[in-house]
Amino acid sequence: MPRFAANLSLMFNEVPFLDRFEAASRAGFDAVEFLFPYEHPAEAIGERLRANGLTQALFNLPPGDFAKGERGLAAFPERFDELKAGVDTALRYAEATGVGRLHLMAGLAPWDDPRAIDSYRRAVTWTAERLAPAGLDLVLEPINGRNMPGYFLNDFGRAADLIRELALPNLKLQFDLYHCQILHGDVTMRLRALMPIIGHVQTASVPERHEPGTGEMADFFLFDELDRLGYRGFVGCEYIPAADTVAGLNWLAAYRGNAR
């Protein structure tokens, strides 16, 4: 059975961020992820993880000014020094949390802009090599243009091609089932083809991005497919609860019950 990680940026918003760790643990999760930890001291997050017996599955490297609409720096050559400083910041949080993988956001830029392509390749290579001595994977996530218009990395094939071309042992694909369905469809076959380079998986229903089992995809089939493919990593629950977070977790109880 997949190991589900609660996404604390989207789930358990009924309580303040630092209280969501306990809420996730009480709800039956043993792992969590979130977008960004940087508004809180690294030590405070590490303490919450240890106190609640939780594993940190993933978080994002600094994306620039997220509040002002920035969605990553990697595609911008003039922001390379800022990106490098952000990696150093993220490494401090990685050490405090024990996380095993970090996600590098690309930024809002035309996917066919030669300068953006060169900048992104350079940033990905440098970041993966910087994380390697710490034993960390770098993951790249294609994101659909409906949720994030203008995002540079908006195609699973291009992401996979880059990962295979660079052939860095700690560079992996972040496969979000939700984004894949919107971008391409044919999710099962893409999982099968890309499994050797997948380092993290996320889930949400399509089209509303709510709880699994409430949209057009056969989410439980896909979870079973991950087992069939031998995936042993986390599945991040990066969905927006339709109402109360805990009340919406009946999907998880039902899936665990059927999997017994």
C-alpha positions in Angstrom: 0.0 0.0 0.0 1.3 3.5 -0.8 2.6 5.5 2.1 0.5 8.6 2.1 1.9 12.0 3.2 -0.5 14.8 4.3 0.3 18.1 2.5 0.2 20.6 5.4 0.0 23.6 3.1 -3.4 22.5 1.8 -4.8 20.1 4.5 -5.6 20.8 8.1 -5.9 24.5 7.5 -8.4 24.6 10.3 -5.4 25.1 12.7 -2.2 27.2 12.4 0.7 25.6 10.5 2.7 24.4 13.4 -0.3 22.7 14.9 -1.0 20.8 11.7 1.7 18.2 12.4 -0.2 17.0 15.5 -3.5 17.1 13.5 -2.0 15.0 10.7 -0.6 12.4 13.2 -4.0 12.2 15.0 -5.7 11.6 11.7 -3.5 8.6 11.0 -0.7 10.0 8.8 2.9 9.0 9.5 4.4 11.4 6.9 3.9 15.0 5.8 4.9 17.4 3.0 4.3 21.0 2.4 5.2 23.8 0.0 7.6 26.0 1.9 8.8 25.9 5.5 10.7 29.2 5.5 8.3 31.4 7.5 9.1 29.2 10.6 12.4 28.3 12.3 13.8 25.0 11.0 14.2 23.8 14.6 10.5 24.3 15.3 9.5 22.2 12.4 12.0 19.5 13.3 10.6 19.5 16.9 7.0 19.1 15.6 8.0 16.2 13.4 9.8 14.3 16.2 7.1 15.0 18.7 4.5 13.5 16.5 6.5 10.6 15.0 6.3 12.0 11.5 8.6 11.7 8.5 9.1 14.7 6.3 8.5 13.5 2.7 9.2 16.6 0.6 9.3 20.4 0.5 10.1 23.0 -2.2 13.3 25.0 -2.5 12.7 28.8 -2.2 10.8 30.0 -5.3 11.5 33.7 -5.2 8.7 36.0 -4.0 5.7 33.6 -4.0 3.3 36.2 -2.6 4.0 38.4 -5.6 3.4 35.6 -8.1 6.9 34.2 -8.6 6.9 30.4 -9.1 10.6 29.6 -9.1 13.9 31.0 -10.3 15.6 28.2 -12.3 14.5 29.5 -15.7 16.0 33.0 -15.1 19.8 33.3 -15.6 19.9 36.7 -13.9 18.5 35.0 -10.7 21.1 32.3 -10.4 22.9 33.7 -7.4 19.6 34.1 -5.6 18.8 30.5 -6.5 22.1 29.3 -5.0 21.5 31.2 -1.8 18.0 29.6 -1.6 19.6 26.1 -1.9 21.8 26.9 1.1 18.8 28.0 3.1 16.9 24.8 2.1 19.8 22.6 3.2 19.5 24.0 6.7 15.8 23.0 6.8 16.6 19.6 5.2 19.1 18.9 8.0 16.6 19.9 10.7 13.7 17.9 9.2 15.5 14.8 7.8 13.8 15.2 4.5 15.1 13.0 1.6 14.1 15.1 -1.4 13.6 18.7 -2.4 11.6 20.1 -5.4 13.0 22.8 -7.6 10.4 25.1 -9.1 11.2 26.3 -12.6 9.5 29.7 -12.8 7.1 31.4 -15.2 8.8 31.5 -18.6 8.1 30.3 -22.2 9.1 26.7 -22.4 10.8 27.3 -25.8 12.8 30.3 -24.8 16.5 29.4 -25.4 17.7 31.5 -22.5 15.2 29.9 -20.2 16.1 26.4 -21.4 19.8 27.0 -20.8 19.2 28.6 -17.5 17.0 25.8 -16.3 19.4 23.1 -17.3 22.2 24.9 -15.5 20.2 25.4 -12.4 19.0 21.8 -12.3 22.5 20.5 -12.7 24.0 22.8 -10.1 21.3 22.1 -7.6 21.4 18.3 -7.9 25.1 18.3 -7.5 24.9 20.6 -4.5 22.3 18.4 -2.8 24.1 15.1 -3.5 26.7 15.3 -0.7 23.8 15.7 1.8 22.2 12.5 0.4 19.3 14.4 -1.0 17.3 13.8 -4.2 16.2 16.7 -6.4 12.8 16.3 -8.0 11.3 18.1 -11.0 7.5 18.4 -11.3 5.6 19.3 -14.5 2.7 21.6 -13.6 -0.4 22.2 -15.7 -1.1 25.6 -17.2 -4.6 25.7 -15.9 -3.5 26.0 -12.3 -0.2 27.8 -13.0 -0.4 29.7 -16.4 2.9 30.2 -18.0 4.9 27.7 -15.9 8.1 26.7 -17.7 8.0 22.9 -17.0 4.6 22.0 -18.3 5.3 18.6 -20.0 6.1 15.2 -18.6 8.0 14.1 -21.7 10.4 17.1 -21.6 11.0 16.6 -17.9 11.8 13.0 -18.4 14.1 13.7 -21.4 16.1 16.2 -19.3 16.4 13.8 -16.4 17.6 11.0 -18.6 20.0 13.3 -20.5 21.6 14.7 -17.4 21.8 11.2 -15.9 22.5 12.5 -12.4 21.9 9.7 -9.8 19.9 12.0 -7.5 17.8 13.7 -10.1 14.2 12.3 -10.2 10.7 13.1 -11.5 8.0 14.3 -9.2 4.9 12.6 -10.7 1.7 14.4 -9.7 -1.3 12.3 -10.9 -3.5 15.4 -11.0 -1.1 17.4 -13.2 -0.5 14.4 -15.5 -4.2 13.8 -16.1 -4.8 17.5 -17.0 -1.7 17.8 -19.2 -1.7 14.5 -21.0 -4.2 11.9 -19.7 -3.2 8.2 -20.1 -1.8 8.3 -16.6 -1.3 4.6 -16.0 0.8 4.1 -19.1 2.9 7.1 -18.2 3.4 5.8 -14.7 4.6 2.5 -16.2 7.0 4.2 -18.7 8.4 6.7 -16.2 8.6 4.6 -13.0 12.4 4.1 -13.2 13.0 7.8 -12.8 10.1 8.7 -10.4 11.2 10.0 -7.0 7.9 11.2 -5.6 4.2 11.0 -6.3 1.4 13.3 -5.5 -2.4 13.0 -5.8 -5.6 14.9 -6.0 -8.9 14.5 -7.8 -9.5 15.9 -11.3 -10.9 18.4 -12.1 -11.6 20.0 -8.7 -8.4 19.1 -6.9 -10.3 17.6 -3.9 -10.0 14.3 -2.1 -9.1 11.1 -4.2 -12.1 9.2 -5.4 -14.2 12.3 -6.0 -13.3 13.1 -9.6 -12.9 11.6 -13.1 -9.8 9.5 -12.4 -9.8 5.9 -11.0 -7.6 7.0 -8.1 -7.7 3.8 -6.1 -6.7 1.9 -9.3 -3.7 4.2 -9.7 -2.7 3.6 -6.0 -2.8 -0.1 -6.6 -0.8 0.3 -9.8 1.9 2.0 -7.9 2.1 -1.1 -5.7 2.2 -3.3 -8.8 5.0 -1.3 -10.2 7.0 -1.7 -7.0 6.9 2.0 -6.0 8.1 2.3 -2.4 8.1 6.1 -2.0 5.6 8.5 -0.7 2.3 9.7 -2.2 1.7 13.3 -1.2 -1.9 14.2 -0.7 -1.6 17.6 -2.4 -5.4 18.3 -2.5 -7.7 21.0 -1.3 -10.3 19.4 1.1 -13.8 20.0 -0.1 -14.8 20.9 3.4 -13.3 19.9 6.8 -10.1 18.0 6.4 -10.7 15.2 8.9 -14.3 14.7 7.7 -13.0 14.3 4.1 -10.6 11.5 5.1 -13.1 8.7 4.6 -11.4 8.0 1.2 -8.3 7.0 3.1 -10.1 4.7 5.5 -12.0 3.1 2.7 -8.9 2.5 0.6 -6.9 1.1 3.5 -9.9 -1.1 4.4 -10.2 -2.5 0.8 -6.4 -3.1 0.6 -6.4 -5.4 3.6 
